[in-house]
Amino acid sequence: MPRTKTPSRARARSAARLAAVQALYQRDMEGTAVPLLLHEFHHHRLGATIEDVEYADAEVDFFDDLVKGVAARAEEIDALLSRHIAEGWALERLDKPMRAILRAGTYELLARADVPVGSVISEYLDVADAFYERREKGFVNGILDAVARSARG
């Protein structure tokens, strides 16, 4: 019998995606090593309450996979993204939150065949909504859709 996603599991994965994007952003900004990032997020962000800010419970293993996977496959991910960004643009020209969103989404499309393409794209559009306006969400949608066609046929 196939497993169905429970609403709480879906929320935990959504929280893991958002936290992974935040961790990848921090890594890009500060050069923080992955083990230190994981430690910090495990102990201070995932499901914690800090200064009256409550962080959502996240699926920790999923979060770890996203952060470690993006780091391990960074060259492959960046090459794939670079092929789908408009000519004359470079991945480095995008702001850091956008790169983090696209890298996490691309990793998930490459490595997490257990998650349907539509779910991956929809989830990262929701993440993008936390940072950007409508125009940027369209950009995320277009890039991840092109990546999905390359990565999953």
Stockholm file with secondary structure:
# STOCKHOLM 1.0

chainA/1-153         MPRTKTPSRARARSAARLAAVQALYQRDMEGTAVPLLLHEFHHHRLGATIEDVEYADAEVDFFDDLVKGVAARAEEIDALLSRHIAEGWALERLDKPMRAILRAGTYELLARADVPVGSVISEYLDVADAFYERREKGFVNGILDAVARSARG
#=GR chainA/1-153 SS CCCCCCHHHHHHHHHHHHHHHHHHHHHHHHCCCHHHHHHHHHHHTTTCEETTEECCCCCHHHHHHHHHHHHHTHHHHHHHHHHHSCTTCCGGGSCHHHHHHHHHHHHHHHHCTTSCHHHHHHHHHHHHHHHCCHHHHHHHHHHHHHHHHHHHC
#=GC SS_cons         CCCCCCHHHHHHHHHHHHHHHHHHHHHHHHCCCHHHHHHHHHHHTTTCEETTEECCCCCHHHHHHHHHHHHHTHHHHHHHHHHHSCTTCCGGGSCHHHHHHHHHHHHHHHHCTTSCHHHHHHHHHHHHHHHCCHHHHHHHHHHHHHHHHHHHC
//
